[in-house]
Each structure stands twice: as structure tokens, then as C-alpha cells.
Amino acid sequence: MTLKALPPEEAIAYFRAKGHHLQPSFAWQDLWEEDHTTAHTVAKSAGFDILKDIHAATLDALKNGRTPEQFAADLTPILQAKGWWGRQDVVDPLTGDLVNAQLGSTRRLRTIYDTNMRTAHAAGRWAQIARVAHERPYLRYVAVLDSKTRPEHRHWHGTILPWDHPWWRTHFPPNGWFCRCSVQQLSEADLKRYGWTVNDGPPPELEGARTYVNPRTGIVSVVPPGIDPGFAYNPGQAAVDIHAARVAASGWVDAPAALTAAEHAASIDFLQPLLTRDFDAWVTEIGDQMAAGTGYRATGNQRVVGALTREVLDYLAGLAEPVDPVSGAITVDDRTVMHFLRDAKAARGSALPLDDLTRLPDILAQPERILFDTADPALLYVFAPDAGGLGKVVVRVNFNAKVNRQTTVSNAVRTGGLVQPENLRDPRYDVIWEPQPPGGTPLSP
């Protein structure tokens, strides 16, 4: 494959964020189309501890322009050592059947490399397109016109449509395994220079759409002709969705706490991954500027990273001195992020690790338990760090902060870090929520 040696930052951010959701799977159809924009998976990875290794190697290849051969050379001994190599009898977790399946191989690593590289580049390219669409509002489909080109892709070559035309939601490349197509972004001046005109609509299809039944889920979908099943989506459209998620969550700051709790619960499955990706990119941007010669100047800019749940609101209302949150939003500002980043860089023993900081919205949405500090009133969101042990994120209720020279009240993340489990058994901590095991007996701290 031929791609730019140095990919856009947007492509790196897209793929790095997928590492927060490592989703083991047995078949490639287990995750479908847009599911891949927020999760990283590899078919036949279920039951093997390999996803983090493959994601790390792919991210390194994306950052440093490593070739498929270098990628395979790095990964092969790791995967072989973990037993994920060659043909083996493995159990399909969906059916319980014993299946003789191909695990790792040089050919599979080439497919993994190619698919992830192309989708990451596509996501980064779309982010660039959206950023300058007001000046260059048209896209032209470009196929590689050789003997390997699919007939439909050759047929689409030269199609020019507005960048926000619905056709690009399904036909933005890649449009199949090892698809080499791309797009060219154009301005009005470009059209005049080359003598091109904008099409009235998508080109007529060479054949009709086909129905595809996902053998893993039973879901029936209509696949446009010329597109492989599972590829009829735009990886970069998630960037637009991320912006919409940020705008939606920002409205929680001024909404009643009970309403915010209900909205958050109803939208958590699709909104949470987007908030995490947005926060990851923001933290990375702050960190990069701090490392640069000019540094980063905190302005009080904040992100909404979660919301108080119904259980938390009920607990606060039931205190001897009831607490009525003015807002249901949980926020963090750039000053706090800078503090976390400095501690992580200094490798202080109790500091919140960087990998955990970037997934803060996920931690707040899915904690191990939620405690209340009765001695120093605050909420503690307890979580399991990637490196093991326990960690905590401290949230102050009704915290006043300056945002754009105005005072706002929300529930602010103030501190966090690693913690000894025995410290959480102190009687000062009330348990607000923790998962209930079968039988209904709460887990001990």
C-alpha cells in the first residue's frame, strides 16, 4: 500500500482513541461499520490477551510510517509467545462450537495493517475536509485505474459532489478490503481550472444493491453495489458526531440535575464513546502544547466529561444537610488537566496515569463504585487503572469556576490518582453505588 509517511494528527488521534475500547471478537462481523469508529477489535481475538499489543503496534506504525513488513516483524514474536498463531481449535463464544480457525499469520497481519491504516487515514482526511469545507466544498472520487480496480470503483472515478452529500456517508473510501481509492477536495476555482462540473447526483449503479444478513447478529442490511459488507460507512463522520456530542453535553451545565441524569442514562451507549474521544484529543492537544517551546496558557476552558446519576442525586438529597446540585454536569477545566499532566510526567507514585486520564469520561460513566467523603465533602469515583490496583477521581459538587470571565457552577473534577484499597475502607466514606453481584450482596471496598 502507498500512504503518506507522516499521517495527519487527526488520523493518529482517531486511532489512539479507539484504544480506550478494546473489544474482543470472534468474527469480523461482531462489530459492524460505525462500531469500529469507537472500538478496536481483531477477529478471533476472544480468549487471547492480544488486542493491546496489536493496537500499540498499529499506532506506532501510523505515527512513524512503519511498513507492513516492519509491523509484522514487531508483532509476530509477541503473538506467537501468547499462542495466537496458526490454525487452532477455538470455541466460538456465540455458539459454543469448537471451530478450527486461522489465528495469527503473515497474511492476517497484512490485512489488519492495511484496514486499520486506511480507515485511520480516511478519518483524518475527513476531519481535514470538514475544517476547510467553506472554502473547498466539493469532493471528487479518485480510483486507481489499473487491472486490480473494482468495476464499480472505476465507474465512480471522477464523480464530483458536495462534501455533505449523503452519498459520501456510504461511499467515502475505503470501500472494501484493500481498497486504494481516495478523494480530492475542490474549490470553485479548481473546478474552473480543470474544466470539471459538479454531478447532478451519484452515478447510476452498475447493478442493484444486495441484501446482507450478518451471520453473527442476524441483522439484515442493504449493501450498495461495489462496497464490501461492513464498509458502507464513513470513518471520519465520527468527527462531526464528536462535535455534536460536545455541544449536547455542554447543555447539561445549565440544565436541572434530574433532567441531566435522565438524558445521560438514555444516551450513554452512543454519547459516551464520543465524549471520551473528544476529551482524549483535548488532553493530547494540551499536553503537546505544554511540551512545545511556547507552552500552554490555561484559560479556564472546560469540558463536560459526565453527569451525576440518579443514585448520586438521591443520596445527596437524603443527607442530614441535603445537597441540591445546581447542575448535573461533571466538568474538568484545562488548569486541572495541566495539573494532572505535570504529575503524570513527573511519575509521582500516586499520580493519575496518562492512559487513565485520557479515558476520564469512561471512568466516570462506569466506575467500580461511587463513594462520598463525609469528612471533606466530595464524590469519589473509584476505578481500576490500566496498570492495576485502584484509583480515584474526586468530584466537588456545586463548584464555582470562572469560564470566559463568568462564574459557572458545576460538579468539577479536582484531583485524582492511585489509592491503596485499605484507605477506601475508612468509615468516613459512604458507599453511594457499587455493582450488585448475583445474590444481591454488595461488594466490599
C-alpha positions, 0 to 999 in steps of 0.5 A: 500500500502507498500512504503518506509517511507522516499521517495527519494528527487527526488520523493518529488521534482517531486511532489512539482513541479507539484504544480506550475500547478494546473489544474482543471478537470472534468474527469480523462481523461482531462489530459492524461499520460505525462500531469500529469508529469507537472500538478496536477489535481483531477477529478471533481475538476472544480468549487471547490477551492480544488486542493491546499489543496489536493496537500499540503496534498499529499506532506506532506504525501510523505515527512513524510510517512503519511498513507492513513488513516492519509491523509484522516483524514487531508483532509476530514474536509477541503473538506467537509467545501468547499462542495466537498463531496458526490454525487452532481449535477455538470455541466460538463464544456465540455458539459454543462450537469448537471451530478450527480457525486461522489465528495469527499469520503473515497474511492476517497481519497484512490485512489488519495493517492495511484496514486499520491504516486506511480507515485511520487515514480516511478519518483524518482526511475527513476531519481535514475536509470538514475544517476547510469545507467553506472554502473547498466544498466539493469532493471528487472520487479518485480510483486507481485505474489499473487491472486490480480496480473494482468495476464499480470503483472505476465507474465512480472515478471522477464523480464530483459532489458536495462534501455533505452529500449523503452519498459520501456517508456510504461511499467515502473510501475505503470501500472494501478490503484493500481498497486504494481509492481516495478523494480530492477536495475542490474549490470553485476555482479548481473546478474552473481550472480543470474544466470539471462540473459538479454531478447532478447526483451519484452515478447510476449503479452498475447493478442493484444493491444486495441484501446482507444478513450478518451471520453473527447478529442476524441483522439484515442490511442493504449493501450498495453495489461495489462496497464490501459488507461492513464498509458502507460507512464513513470513518471520519463522520465520527468527527462531526458526531464528536462535535455534536456530542460536545455541544449536547453535553455542554447543555447539561451545565445549565440544565436541572440535575434530574433532567441531566441524569435522565438524558445521560442514562438514555444516551450513554451507549452512543454519547459516551464513546464520543465524549471520551474521544473528544476529551482524549484529543483535548488532553493530547492537544494540551499536553503537546502544547505544554511540551512545545517551546511556547507552552500552554496558557490555561484559560479556564476552558472546560469540558463536560466529561459526565453527569451525576446519576440518579443514585448520586442525586438521591443520596445527596438529597437524603443527607442530614444537610441535603445537597441540591446540585445546581447542575448535573454536569461533571466538568474538568477545566484545562488548569486541572488537566495541566495539573494532572499532566505535570504529575503524570510526567513527573511519575509521582507514585500516586499520580493519575496515569496518562492512559487513565486520564485520557479515558476520564469520561469512561471512568466516570460513566462506569466506575467500580463504585461511587463513594462520598467523603463525609469528612471533606465533602466530595464524590469519589469515583473509584476505578481500576487503572490500566496498570492495576490496583485502584484509583480515584477521581474526586468530584466537588459538587456545586463548584464555582469556576470562572469560564470566559470571565463568568462564574459557572457552577458545576460538579468539577473534577479536582484531583485524582490518582492511585489509592491503596484499597485499605484507605477506601475502607475508612468509615468516613466514606459512604458507599453511594453505588457499587455493582450488585453481584448475583445474590444481591450482596454488595461488594466490599471496598 
